[in-house]
């Protein structure tokens, strides 16, 4: 495979924003990353940790969810990746990528509404993208987001982790903030939301 095979593709197809997420290595260690130059073939990961060339990674990315990939050449602040997608899954991934283009162009809605479940004294941790962790409590959750009780609140629009789930701060409340989930999660949502110490 030539170095050009790691190129992120036609820049005219790249969504004009930075995505956020995390990637896991074979030893299950997980690292926060930001993602640019996203194409149907791959992307650029910005991370404080570099993966080895051709290393297999599992990423959970904003809007795209879980995606397997292979690390490519190092960049100044991270490394390139090539999506490791089977032919059977490629059509579904292309649909996600097309939706992402439409979403950034204002052609796709992202306004799902779900019933919320209330909680009391459910402790978790908010982790900022710079690595700082802030104790919090979850007041309510739905399939699309959660209410969080905390004293210091990140700015609206900030990307944070609530437990191990990547979220966007949508609003400030009297008690803290409301967040929207940005990535998929495992079969046990509460376990993901309460596992902040493992990020």
C-alpha positions in Angstrom: 0.0 0.0 0.0 1.4 3.4 -0.9 1.4 6.5 1.3 -1.3 8.0 -1.0 -3.7 5.3 0.1 -3.8 6.9 3.5 -5.0 10.2 2.1 -8.3 11.4 3.5 -9.9 11.7 0.0 -11.5 14.5 -1.9 -11.5 17.6 0.3 -14.7 18.8 -1.4 -16.4 15.9 0.3 -15.1 16.7 3.8 -17.5 18.1 6.3 -16.3 21.6 7.3 -16.1 21.0 11.1 -14.1 19.1 13.7 -15.6 16.0 15.1 -14.8 14.8 18.6 -14.6 11.3 20.0 -12.2 8.7 21.5 -10.3 5.7 20.2 -9.4 2.4 22.0 -6.2 0.4 21.4 -5.8 -3.3 21.6 -4.9 -3.1 25.3 -8.4 -1.4 25.9 -6.8 1.9 26.8 -8.9 4.8 25.6 -7.9 8.3 24.4 -9.8 11.4 23.6 -9.3 12.8 20.1 -10.5 15.4 17.6 -11.0 14.4 14.0 -10.6 16.5 10.8 -10.5 15.8 7.1 -13.2 13.2 7.3 -13.9 11.3 4.1 -15.4 7.9 3.2 -11.9 6.5 3.3 -10.4 7.9 6.5 -9.6 10.9 8.6 -7.0 12.8 10.6 -6.9 12.1 14.4 -5.5 14.8 16.6 -4.4 13.2 19.9 -1.7 13.3 22.5 -1.1 9.6 22.0 0.3 8.3 18.6 -0.8 4.9 17.4 1.7 2.6 15.6 1.5 2.4 11.8 -1.2 0.0 10.8 -2.4 -0.5 14.4 -6.0 -1.6 14.7 -8.2 0.9 16.6 -11.8 1.1 17.6 -13.2 4.7 17.6 -16.4 6.2 18.9 -16.9 9.4 17.0 -19.5 12.2 17.1 -22.4 11.5 14.7 -20.6 8.5 13.1 -20.7 6.2 16.2 -18.5 3.2 16.4 -16.0 2.6 13.6 -13.0 0.4 13.2 -9.9 1.8 11.6 -6.1 1.4 11.0 -3.5 4.0 12.0 -1.5 5.5 9.2 1.3 8.1 9.0 2.0 10.5 11.9 1.1 14.2 11.4 2.3 17.2 13.4 -0.3 16.7 16.1 -1.6 13.2 15.7 -2.0 10.6 12.9 -4.0 9.6 9.9 -6.4 6.7 10.0 -8.0 4.6 7.3 -11.5 3.1 8.0 -11.4 -0.7 8.3 -14.9 -1.3 7.0 -16.1 -4.6 5.4 -17.8 -4.4 2.0 -21.0 -5.5 3.7 -20.9 -2.5 6.1 -19.6 0.1 3.7 -23.0 1.1 2.3 -24.3 1.8 5.8 -21.2 3.8 6.6 -21.6 5.8 3.3 -25.2 6.6 4.4 -23.8 8.0 7.7 -21.2 10.1 5.9 -23.8 11.4 3.4 -26.1 12.3 6.3 -23.1 14.1 8.0 -22.6 16.2 4.9 -26.3 17.1 4.8 -26.3 17.8 8.5 -23.5 20.4 8.2 -25.2 21.9 5.2 -28.4 22.3 7.2 -30.3 19.7 5.2 -30.7 17.1 7.9 -32.5 17.4 11.2 -31.2 16.1 14.5 -34.1 16.9 16.8 -35.1 13.5 18.3 -37.3 13.7 21.3 -37.6 10.9 23.9 -39.3 10.4 27.3 -36.9 11.2 30.2 -36.4 9.1 33.3 -35.7 10.9 36.5 -32.8 10.0 38.9 -31.7 11.0 42.4 -28.1 11.1 43.7 -26.7 9.3 40.6 -23.1 10.2 40.7 -20.9 10.5 37.6 -17.9 12.5 36.2 -17.8 15.1 33.5 -14.4 15.1 31.6 -13.5 18.1 29.6 -11.5 17.6 26.3 -8.4 19.0 28.0 -8.5 16.1 30.5 -9.9 17.9 33.5 -12.5 15.9 35.5 -15.4 17.4 37.4 -17.7 15.3 39.8 -21.4 15.6 38.9 -24.8 13.9 39.4 -27.2 12.8 36.6 -30.7 14.1 37.3 -32.5 12.6 34.3 -31.7 10.8 31.0 -33.4 9.9 27.8 -32.1 8.1 24.7 -30.9 11.4 23.3 -29.4 13.2 26.3 -29.3 13.9 30.0 -29.6 16.5 32.7 -26.5 17.0 34.8 -26.1 18.6 38.2 -22.8 20.4 38.7 -21.4 23.7 40.0 -18.9 24.7 37.3 -20.6 24.4 33.9 -18.8 24.3 30.5 -19.9 26.7 27.8 -22.9 25.9 25.7 -21.7 24.1 22.6 -18.7 22.5 24.4 -17.9 18.8 23.9 -17.6 16.8 27.1 -17.7 13.3 28.3 -20.4 12.3 30.7 -18.9 9.1 32.0 -17.7 7.4 28.8 -20.3 9.0 26.5 -19.3 11.9 24.3 -21.9 14.8 24.7 -22.5 18.4 23.6 -23.6 21.0 26.2 -27.0 22.2 24.9 -28.2 24.5 27.7 -27.5 25.7 31.2 -30.0 25.1 34.0 -30.5 26.3 37.6 -28.8 23.0 38.7 -26.2 22.6 36.0 -26.6 21.8 32.3 -28.4 19.7 29.7 -26.4 17.6 27.3 -27.0 15.7 24.0 -25.4 12.4 23.3 -23.1 12.5 20.3 -21.9 8.9 20.0 -23.5 5.5 20.3 -23.1 3.6 23.5 -23.1 -0.1 24.6 -26.0 -2.2 25.7 -25.9 -0.7 29.2 -26.3 3.0 28.9 -26.1 3.7 32.7 -22.8 1.8 33.0 -21.4 4.0 30.2 -22.6 7.1 31.9 -21.2 6.2 35.3 -17.8 5.0 34.1 -16.0 8.4 34.0 -13.0 7.2 36.0 -12.1 4.8 33.2 -11.7 7.4 30.4 
